[in-house]
């Protein structure tokens, strides 16, 4: 079975999911280029009991593109250090 959403960018996959899924099933997310907004989102996640956040490229197609061979990354795990 072929998955039509596998080879499209994250942002497009999210748009499709937001149209077909109940919003309660989708993870809360923030798309921003402002540090203060990202820090607020991280603080809220920690207060809710989460370990941290996952930052992803909006244009990377697949998980392989999130960790490219040249060492650049299109995703970043952000954890709170106690």
KAFENKA-V845774 format. One record per residue. OMEGA is omega in radians with two decimals (none if undefined). BURIAL is # if it has 16 or more other C-alpha atoms within 10 Angstrom, else .. Layout:
BEGIN
omega=OMEGA burial=BURIAL
omega=OMEGA burial=BURIAL
END
This chain:
BEGIN
omega=-3.11 burial=.
omega=3.13 burial=.
omega=-3.07 burial=.
omega=-3.11 burial=.
omega=-3.04 burial=.
omega=-3.04 burial=.
omega=3.04 burial=.
omega=-3.08 burial=.
omega=-3.13 burial=.
omega=-3.08 burial=#
omega=3.11 burial=#
omega=3.10 burial=.
omega=-3.14 burial=#
omega=3.13 burial=.
omega=3.11 burial=.
omega=3.13 burial=.
omega=-3.11 burial=.
omega=3.10 burial=.
omega=-3.00 burial=.
omega=-3.10 burial=.
omega=2.98 burial=.
omega=-3.07 burial=.
omega=3.11 burial=.
omega=-3.14 burial=.
omega=-3.10 burial=.
omega=3.10 burial=.
omega=3.05 burial=.
omega=-3.14 burial=.
omega=3.08 burial=.
omega=3.03 burial=.
omega=-3.04 burial=.
omega=2.96 burial=.
omega=3.14 burial=.
omega=-3.12 burial=.
omega=-3.10 burial=.
omega=3.13 burial=.
omega=3.10 burial=.
omega=3.11 burial=#
omega=3.11 burial=.
omega=3.13 burial=.
omega=3.08 burial=#
omega=3.13 burial=#
omega=3.11 burial=.
omega=3.13 burial=.
omega=3.13 burial=#
omega=3.13 burial=.
omega=3.12 burial=.
omega=3.08 burial=.
omega=3.11 burial=.
omega=3.13 burial=.
omega=-3.08 burial=.
omega=-3.08 burial=#
omega=2.98 burial=#
omega=3.07 burial=.
omega=-3.10 burial=.
omega=3.01 burial=#
omega=3.10 burial=.
omega=-3.07 burial=.
omega=3.12 burial=.
omega=-3.08 burial=#
omega=-3.01 burial=#
omega=3.09 burial=.
omega=3.10 burial=.
omega=3.12 burial=.
omega=3.10 burial=.
omega=3.08 burial=#
omega=-3.06 burial=.
omega=-3.11 burial=.
omega=-3.10 burial=.
omega=3.09 burial=.
omega=3.09 burial=.
omega=-3.10 burial=.
omega=3.07 burial=.
omega=3.03 burial=#
omega=-3.09 burial=#
omega=3.08 burial=.
omega=-3.10 burial=.
omega=-3.13 burial=.
omega=3.08 burial=.
omega=3.08 burial=.
omega=-3.10 burial=.
omega=none burial=.
END
